């Protein structure tokens, strides 16, 4: 295991990255990873504004939901914006896409409440999305990665999904 500062140096990445390889990272300008990535000639930055007001969060969510945004009521948006993750563009993007594909017309209030109460990290949100996709499309899976962390008896093959 490498210390965090060595990982954030990104010296483990080939320089330059192969043209078919793309990495998407979220960081802040004050983080060591940002300053180290800025030194690489193969890095492109997309600066996103802070979503620190309800108005900015609503505009960002509307941009990602398009016509589906009109189905959100004030109470739904309040539930979403009360989440500690609501200031993160990735959270709002994934959440907006989930609402468009699943919960805009059915159980939207329960969906928003669940997201606010139970998604404490982006990882939690992705695990919930994956479980919903698996259920909706009748996929079978052995164990989700979030469940592996909770299960000490899970083996190394627990991440493998049957085809």
C-alpha positions in Angstrom: 0.0 0.0 0.0 1.4 3.4 -1.0 1.0 6.5 1.2 -1.7 8.9 0.0 0.8 11.6 -1.1 2.6 9.1 -3.4 -0.7 8.1 -5.0 -1.6 11.7 -5.5 1.7 12.3 -7.4 0.3 10.2 -10.2 3.8 8.9 -11.0 2.2 5.5 -11.4 0.4 6.7 -14.5 2.3 6.4 -17.8 3.3 9.7 -19.3 1.7 10.4 -21.7 -1.4 8.4 -21.3 -2.3 6.3 -24.4 -4.7 8.2 -26.7 -7.5 5.7 -26.1 -7.3 6.1 -22.3 -9.3 8.7 -20.5 -9.5 9.3 -16.7 -12.1 11.5 -15.1 -11.2 12.8 -11.7 -12.9 15.2 -9.3 -10.6 17.2 -7.1 -10.3 20.7 -5.6 -7.7 23.2 -6.5 -6.3 23.1 -3.0 -5.6 19.3 -3.2 -2.2 17.8 -3.9 -3.7 15.7 -6.8 -4.7 18.9 -8.6 -1.3 20.5 -8.5 0.4 17.3 -9.6 -2.0 16.8 -12.5 -1.5 20.4 -13.6 2.2 19.5 -14.2 1.3 16.9 -16.7 1.1 17.9 -20.4 -1.7 15.3 -21.1 -4.1 16.8 -18.6 -7.2 18.9 -19.4 -9.1 20.7 -16.6 -12.8 21.5 -16.6 -13.4 23.9 -13.8 -16.9 23.7 -12.3 -18.3 26.5 -10.1 -19.2 25.7 -6.6 -22.8 24.7 -6.2 -23.2 26.5 -2.9 -26.7 28.0 -3.4 -30.0 26.4 -3.9 -30.5 28.4 -7.1 -27.2 27.0 -8.6 -28.1 23.5 -7.6 -31.5 23.8 -9.1 -30.1 25.2 -12.4 -27.5 22.4 -12.6 -30.1 19.7 -11.9 -32.5 21.3 -14.5 -29.7 21.2 -17.1 -29.3 17.5 -16.6 -32.9 16.5 -16.3 -34.3 18.7 -19.1 -38.0 18.2 -19.5 -38.2 15.8 -16.6 -37.2 18.6 -14.2 -40.8 20.0 -14.4 -42.0 16.9 -12.4 -40.0 18.0 -9.3 -42.0 19.7 -6.6 -40.6 22.0 -4.1 -40.6 19.2 -1.4 -38.7 16.9 -3.7 -36.0 19.6 -4.3 -35.9 20.4 -0.6 -35.1 16.7 0.1 -32.4 16.6 -2.6 -30.8 19.8 -1.5 -30.8 18.8 2.2 -28.3 16.0 1.3 -24.8 16.8 2.3 -23.8 15.7 -1.3 -26.0 18.1 -3.1 -23.2 20.6 -3.7 -21.3 18.1 -5.8 -21.9 18.2 -9.5 -21.4 14.4 -9.8 -24.0 13.7 -7.3 -26.6 15.9 -8.9 -25.7 14.5 -12.4 -26.2 10.9 -11.4 -29.2 11.7 -9.3 -30.8 13.6 -12.2 -30.2 10.8 -14.6 -31.7 8.3 -12.1 -34.8 10.4 -11.7 -35.2 10.7 -15.5 -34.9 7.0 -16.1 -36.7 5.7 -13.0 -38.5 7.8 -10.5 -39.9 10.9 -12.3 -43.3 9.4 -12.7 -43.4 6.8 -9.9 -42.6 7.2 -6.3 -40.6 10.4 -6.7 -41.2 11.6 -3.2 -39.9 8.3 -1.7 -36.9 8.3 -4.1 -35.9 11.8 -3.0 -36.3 11.1 0.7 -34.3 7.8 0.3 -31.5 9.6 -1.5 -31.3 12.3 1.2 -31.3 9.9 4.1 -29.4 6.9 2.8 -26.8 8.2 0.3 -23.9 9.4 2.4 -21.4 9.1 -0.4 -21.2 9.0 -4.1 -20.3 5.3 -3.8 -23.6 4.7 -1.9 -25.5 6.4 -4.8 -23.7 4.2 -7.4 -24.4 1.0 -5.4 -28.1 2.0 -5.2 -28.2 2.8 -8.9 -26.6 -0.5 -9.7 -29.0 -2.5 -7.5 -32.0 -0.7 -9.2 -30.6 -1.4 -12.7 -30.0 -5.0 -11.8 -33.5 -5.4 -10.5 -35.1 -3.5 -13.4 -33.3 -5.6 -16.0 -33.4 -8.9 -14.2 -29.7 -9.1 -13.9 -28.2 -11.4 -11.4 -25.2 -10.7 -9.3 -23.3 -12.5 -6.6 -22.2 -9.6 -4.4 -22.0 -5.8 -4.9 -18.7 -4.2 -4.0 -20.3 -2.3 -1.1 -21.5 -5.6 0.3 -18.0 -7.0 0.0 -16.7 -4.4 2.4 -19.4 -5.4 4.9 -18.8 -9.2 4.5 -15.6 -10.6 5.9 -16.2 -14.0 4.4 -16.5 -12.7 0.9 -13.7 -14.0 -1.3 -11.7 -12.3 -4.0 -14.1 -13.4 -6.7 -17.0 -11.5 -5.1 -16.6 -8.7 -7.6 -17.2 -10.9 -10.6 -20.6 -10.6 -12.2 -22.0 -13.6 -14.0 -22.5 -13.0 -17.8 
